[in-house]
Structure formats: structure tokens, C-alpha cells
């Protein structure tokens, strides 16, 4: 029996050694999962159970706020939202955080944004969901899940815009980190997310009192013993089921990180573990490494207008990566990830994939960067010219000729429009690569 127990303990020890061999970040015990990303590229730097599906609580509101900012496009002045019955009374009996909105109240969009962010108002989140969801909370939730799909996230589904626990409402640390990274690109979001000062909401048509929203994250309050100067912005969350969740943007010496923790058992656990993660990451990741293009080249077929237009050239663009001290450019490989064909009018979906072999210093993962596509202008111009030339040479019979001419003219017009759209897409992709 003793030999059996000894053998079993030895096997368990070996298994634990194997399972922990790939861990390159701190091993947390009071926090179930975490993920740290480079905010610029989305490269995973350290993680623990980052794909585990967990209840997010109020960090859900990062998506809600991101979609509201996306819809507003920075134009907040003069925009007022009217509080519906459902905004208020769907929360009855939940004992949730709120800013005392009342049915029929007209609330400036800016107040709804800051109330949802700073006070973590669930009624404010409902109001914002109606704003970007076509007038209903259900429409807002559908928009949230549509954005999840657009981002290619595999471990997230939302059932509400605020984060009250629900069996069908979950996310992972990795997905939430990518959601924050996307939200930071939306006009005005970073301003809301990083505000530390008290916010004042003036009286409205229904509510005669002034409301004040104060920062609740002690890691952002300079007088708190939990204060971490590197944290620029954050969202906290808590429910009995989710326990404590946290997402933040932090910067030190020019290095920008996104850190997400989920299911910390107590507030002190959350504070301690976030500090541990950020101190470790900023100690190991101190500078960016520029990787020039390696000259990988492939051809991609372009189709449009019901036929093949030709081929374009796809190459790797080079990238700036955050590598741990001791990891060099030689530890990074690159490959091209291309679709079967490039359909005009859709995103090219052509990427260079940079894979880091981090060993025991950094997560061995890859990051996708939009590839460089050349020859598209020439290809489009050549096809537009050919369509127009063909139309001018046609001399058909009266009825059939008119139909053919109309068809060719429409094809030429569509091609011209496509050229314009594709040029706009390429400008946007260039801006994305510059970021």
C-alpha cells in the first residue's frame, strides 16, 4: 500500500511539473484566471486559464460603453436619451448598482456614459444598450454579440448589457482583453475609461437633484494604500457568482499593457494579484523590438463582378513587438495567412502571423497583422478601363443592345464604386498598421 501511495504521489508530482512547465507568468491561487496583452498589437504576454469561460460581472460594461462610443463617433453634445420603463424596472429585485434613473427622464448621452463607467450604473447600461440597439435592450445585447463575432472571439456570449450573472452570460480573460483593446479605438472611449475626477450630473426634466459619480477603483486613488500609478483606466466588477473581476489599461516607460483578472475571491486578493501581475510584466517587458519585413511573398486571386479580375501580391509588412528581456527578433517567425481568394467589397482577410518562441521568458504565441497588398490599384484600373472600352465598342440590335449596354454600364459603375471603396479600406488598413 505504501509503495502504491508513493508511486501515485510521484506520478502526481510529475504531472504537476509538466503542467506548470509552460507557465511564464505568476501562478495565482486566489484568482482563477488572468491575461496580459500588449495594448498595441494584442500579443499575449502572460496568462493563466485565459480561455476559461467565467461570469464577468460589470466588466461587461466595457463592451456596452465601446458600442455607445462607436455609435456616437465623439458627437455627444445635444444628444439626449429617454429612460424607458424597462431600463429601470427590469432591474427590480436585483439589488444592483444604479444612478436612480426614472422612467421618462431625459439624460444627456455624456451623463449616461460617465454614470455607467464611474458609478457602474446598471440602469445607465440599459439606457446605452437601447441607444445603440435600435431602441430596445434586446437589440443592444444582439449588437454586443454581433461585435463579439466580428472580433472573432470564441469564449464570450452576452445576455445583458450590465453584467448581472446569468448562465448564458460569460466571457474569458483573453476575450475581455481583446474587447477592451477594440473599445480603446472607439472615439471618446479612452477619455471616459481613464477619467479619475469626480463627475457631476446636473438635474434633468424629472430629477431635481445633482448627482455625483466618484472613482471606485482603489488602485486608481492616489491616497489609497492599493494605489498603482501605472494604471490609467479600469473597470471593476462583482457579483456573488462572479466574485471580483477587473480589467485595466496600464502604462509605464512607454509600454502599454491590458490586464484582465477574473474570479478573485476577495477584494484584497484582487488588489494583490493585479499588483503582482503588473509589476512582473513591467519588469520583464521593458521595450519594443522592430522586426523588418522578411520579404515573404504570395499571390492572391481577386474576384469581383462574377469573374476573376487577376492576382495581387501579398507580403509581410514588418511589425513592432513587445518582447521580454532575453527574447530577440531571432525568436520570432513569420508566415502568411491568406483566404482562398480575395472578393472585392469584403475585407481582404490577408495577414502576416508573427509567432514568438518565448521559452520560459514569454508566452509562445502568435499575433496577426494585416499584410501588405500590392498591385490592386493597377488591377482595378485595368478592369475598369476594359469594361468601359467594351461598352463603347458594342453595336448590337436595338432591344438586346439596350439591355447589354445597361448591363455593361452598371458593371462599369459598380467597378468604379468598388475602386473607391477599396481605396478607403486600404487607407484604414494603413492607419491600423501604423497603430
N, C-alpha and C positions, 0 to 999 in steps of 0.2 A: 504493500500500500504506500509506504514511504517513497519507494522508487517511482511508483506511478505519479505521486504528487510532485516529486522532484522533476520528473520528465515533463509534466504538464506545466509547471512554473517556468521551466527552461523554454518550452515552446512559446508560452505567452510572452516571455521577455524578448525572444527573437522576433515575434510578430510585432510587438510594440516598437522595436528598433527599426524594423523595415518600414512600418507606417510613418514613423517620425523622421525617417532619413531625408525625405524631400522637403521638410519644413525649413524655411529660411527666415521666417519672421518669428516674433514672440509667440509662445504657446500659451494661450489664455485659458483659464479654467472657470472663471466666474462669468465669462462672456462666451456665448455659444459660437458666434461667427463674426468674422471681420473681413474687410477688403480694403487695401490701399492702392489707389491708382495714381499715375501721373496725370494731372489735370489736363495737360496739353494734348497728349496722344491717346490716353485711355489705357496705357500699358499697365498691367497688373504688376505691382512691386512686391507685395506680400499678402498672404491671405490664410484664413482658416475657415473651412466649411463655407466658402464664399458662394456656392451654388445651392446651399440648403434653403428650402422654401420655408419661410417663417412669417409670423404676423408682424407687420411693420409699425403698427400704431400711427402716430401723427407724422412720421417722416413721409407718409403717403402724400402729404400736402406739397412736397417738392414738385410732384407731377402736376397737381392742381394749379399751383402758382405758375409753373412753367407754361402750361397751356393758356392760362389767362394772359400772361405777358406776351405770348406768341400772338394771340388774337388782337391785343391792344396795340402792338407794334410801337410801344412807347407813347402813344397818344392817350393820356389819362385825363387831361383837362376836359371838364364838362361832361364826362361820361358818368352817368348815374345808373345804378341798378336798383330795381324794386324788389323788396323782400317778399317772397311768396309764403303761402301757408305751409307748404312742405318744408321750406328752408328751416322753419322754426319747429314745427310740431312733429316732424319725422324724428327729432332728437328727444322727444318726450320719454322720460324714464331711463335715459342713458347716463345721466349724471356726467355729461361731457362738458368740456371747456367751451365757452361761448363769449360773445360780446353783447349779449342782450338785445339782439336784433328783434324787431317786431314786424308782424305782417303789415304790408303796405308802406313800410319805411323806405325812403329813397336814400340810398347810400352811395356816395362817390366811389368810383372804382378804386381809387388810391387808398381810401379808408378800408375797403374790403381786402385789398392786398396786404396792407400792414397789419390789420386785425387778424387775418388768417396766419400770417407769418409770425408775428411777435407774440400775440396772445394765443396762438394755436386754436383759433376760433372754429369750431365745427359748423356753426351757423354761417360763418363767413365762407367756409369751404363750399357749403351747399350753394350759396349765392354765386360764387365764382363758377361752379360747375354748370349752373343754369346759363351763365353768361357765355361760356364757350361751347355749351352743349345744346344750343338751339332752343333754350327756354325751359329745359327740364333737367333735373338732377340725373335721371337715367341717361339722357343724351350726353351729359358731361362725362359720366362713367364710361359710356361707349367710346367717347373721344379719347379718354385715358387709355383704354385697352387698345384702341387703334394706334396710338402713339407707341405703346409697348411693342406692337407688331412691327411698326415702321422702324424701330430701333433694333429689331432682331433679337429681342430679349426672350429667353425661354423659361424663366422661372418666376414670372410675375403675372398676376391677374388681380384686377381691382373690382371690388363690389360696391365701393362708395368713395366719395372724394375726400374724406377726412381721416379715416384710419381706425374707426371703431371695429373691434375684432369680429371677424366673420370667417367661416370655414372656407369661403370662396374668395377671400381677400388675403393675398400673400405676395411676398417678393423675396429676393435674396440680396445679400450684401453686394455682390457683383452687379446685379441689375440696378439696384438703387444708386450705386456709384455712377453707372452709365447714365441713369436718368438725371442725376444732378449735373453731370458733365454736359448733357444736352440742354438742360434748363439754363445753365450759365450762358448759353449762346443766345437766349431769347432777350429781346430789348427790355431793359429795365429790371430783369430778374436779379442780377447781381447786386444792384442798388438796394432792392428790398431784402435780399438774403443777408447782406452784410451790415445792415443798419444796426447800430448799437444804442443810439439815443432813444429816449422816450418818444413815443408818437402820440400826438393829440388828435382826437376825432371830435370835430365840432358838432353841436346839436343839429338834428335833422328835422324834417317835417313832422316826425312823430315823437322822437326822443328829445326832450328839452335839456338834458344834462350833457356835459362834456365828458368824453371817455378818454382814458389814458392807458396806453399799452407800454409795458416795460419789459426789457430783456429778461428772459427766464433762465437762460443757459449760464450757470455759474462759471463755466470755463471761459466766458467772454466778459466777465465783470472784473475789472482790474483790482477791486478791493476784496475779492474772494480768494480764499486760500487755494481754490481749484483753478485759478486763472492761468490760461495758456496764451501768451501773447501772439503766437503764430496763427491762431485760429481767426480767420477773417469773417466767416459766416457759418451758421449752423442751424439745424432743425432738430429738436428733441421730440421724443415720443414715449408714451407709456400707456399700457393697459394691463390689467391683471394677467391676461393671457400672454401678451407680447413681452411683458416685462419692460425693460428700458432699451430703447433704440436710439441711435444717434447717427447723424450724417453731417460732415463739415467740409469746408474748403479751408486749407491752411497753407501759409506761405512763409518761407524762411530762406534768406540769402538767394532770392530769385527762383527757388524751387517751389512749385505749386503742387500740392497733393490734395486728393479727395480721400477721406477716411470714413468708412461706414462700420458701425458695430451694431449687432442685434442680439437681443435676449441676454443683456447683462442683468444679473439677478437683483442688484441693488444700485441706488444712485452712487454710493462710493465706489462700487465695482466699476461702474461706467466711467466715472472721472479718472480712476486709477488706470484703467485699461487704455482709454484714449490717450492719456499722457504717455504711457509706456509705448504705444504704437507710434505716436508722432516723434517721440524722442529717438526711438530706434531708427525710424525711416529717415529722419533728417540727419542722423549721424552716418548712415550708410550711403545715402544718395545725396551727394553734395554738388554735382554739376552735370550739365548735359553734354552729350557727345554727338558731334556732327558726323553722320555717315553719308559720304557722297554716293551718287548713283553708281551702280556697278555695271551698267550697260546691258542689263538683261533685256532682250527684245523678242517680242512675239507679234504675229499678225492676227487681227480680229476682223471677221467678216461683218459688214454693215448691211442691214436690210431696211427697206422702207418703201412705201408705195406699192407693196405687193411683189417686190422683187429684190434681188441683190444689187446693191449700188457699187460694191467694191470692197477694198480692205484698208484698214488703218493700222498704224504701228503703235504698239503699246510697250512702254519702257518703265523701269523703276525710277522714281523721282529723287531718291535720297531722302534722308529723314534725320531729325534731331531727337535722340532718345535719352531718357534719364536712366543711366546705368549705375549700378552700385560700384563703390570703390573696389578695384580689383577686377572688374569686368570691363573688357575692352571691345573695340569695334570688331576684332577678330572673333569674338564670341557671338557675333550676330550674323545670321544667314538671311538671304532674301530669295523669295520666289514670287512668281506672278500668278494671280488667281483671276481667271477670265471666264465670262459666260460663254455659252456655245456660239452665240452671235450677239451683235450689238443692234438692237432695234431702235431706230430713230424715234425720238419723242419720249423715251424712257431713260432712266439713269443708266449710265454705261456699266455700272457694277464691275468695273475693272480695277483690281487692287494689287499693290505690292505688299506682300506679307513679310514682315521682319520678325524673325524668331530669335529670341535671346536664349543662349545656353548658359544659364546663370550658376550652375553647380550649386554649391552651398552658400552662395552670396546673394542670389536673386532668383525669383521665380523664373522657371524656364517656360516661357510663354511667348506667344506671338501677338503682333498688333498689325491691323490692316490700315494701309494708307492709300488714298486714291492714286492710281497710276497715271502716268503721262500718256496722253493720246495725241499722236501727230498725224497729219495728213487728212484730217476731217474737213477742214475748210476747203482744201483743194477738191476733195471728193464731192462735197455738196455743191460747190460752184460748178464743177464739171457736169453733174447730173441736172442741175437747174438749167444750165445752158443748153443741154441736149434736149430737154423737154420743150423748152421754148422754141428751139430751132425746128424740132419735129412738127410742132404746131403750125409754124409758118409755112412749111413745105406741103402740108396736106391740101389736096384739091378734090374732095370727094363729092358724091352726088348730094343733092340738096338736103334731104331729110337725114340720111345717115351721116352726111358730112357735118351737119349742125350738132348732132349728138356727139360725134367724135371730137369736134372742136371744143364743145363744152367740157367733155371729159378731160381732154388734154389741158385746157385752161385751168380746170380745177386742180389737176395734178401739179401743174406748174405753180399755182398759187399756194398749194399745200407745201410744196417743196421750199418755196420762199419763206413761208412762215416757219417751217421746220428749221431752216438755216438760222433764223433769228432766235428761235427758242434754244437751239443747241449752243449758240454763241453765249447766250445768257447763262446756260448751265455750266459752260466751261469757265466763265468768269467766276461763278460761285464756287466751283471746284478749286480754282486757283486761290481764292480767298481762304478756303478751308485748308489747303495745303500750307499757306503762309502762317495760319494759326498754329 
